[in-house]
Amino acid sequence: MTFVIGSAQTEIAVRDYQERHGWADGDETREALAPQMRYLVGTGRYPVFEQYALGATRKDDRAWEFAFGLDCVLDGIGQRLGI
């Protein structure tokens, strides 16, 4: 339940953030935040995020993100329970 609530809250927060800044979609949001992200990635502190960001192809597919995240949570629970 926590995953579902967190996902919904995140989606609402992102949409609200985009609306407050006048960004219509993920492309505009990424373009606006690119300088800050380049700086953060350039510090070398986030190599896994950098690898993801450079290779991700489904950055705006909310349904896929939710399904993938839920699969990860359920797989983790299954692993923990030895299922």
N, C-alpha and C positions, 0 to 999 in steps of 0.2 A: 504494500500500500504506500509506503514511504517513497518508493521509486516513482510510482504513478503521480503522486502529489507533487513531488519535486520536479518531475518533467513538465507537468502542467504549469507550475509556478514559473519555471524557467522560460517556457514558451511565452507566457503572458508578459514577463519582465522584458524579454528581448523585443517583443512587438512594441511595448510601451516605450522602450529606449529608442527604437528606430523612429517611432512617431514623433517623439519629443525633439529629435534631431532632424526630422524631415527626410529620413532615408526610406526609400520605398521598398527596398529588398536587400537580400544578403550581399549582392554585388556592391551596392552603394555603401553599405555598412563596412564591408571589408576595405573598400577604397578609402573611406574616411579614417579608419583606424590603422591603416597600413603603416604610417610612420611610427606609431607607438609599438606596433607589433614587430616591425623590423628592428627597432631598438632592443626590445625585450629578447627576441630570438638571437640578436647579435651578441648578447652577453654570454652566450654559451651555456646558460643555466637550464635551458629547456630543450635538450636535443630530441627527446621523444615527441614533443609538441611540434617542433620544426619538421621532423620527418613526416608526421601526420599532415600538417598544413600544406606541405609541398606535394603530397601524393593523394590527398583526399579528393574524391570525385563526387561525393554526395553531400556536400556541405549544407545544402538547403532542403534536403529531403527529410522533413520532420518525422514522417511516418516510419521511414527506414531507421532513423536515429533512435526512435522510441523502441521499435522492435529489436534492434541490435542490442540496445542497453538492457532491455528486459531479458533477452536471451542470456546476456552476460551475468546478470544477477541470478537468474534461475540456474544456470550452469554452475555458478559458484556455490549456491546452496546445495545443489545435487552433489557436487564434489565434496563438500564439507560433510554431507550425510553419508557419503560412500555409495551413492546411487549411480 
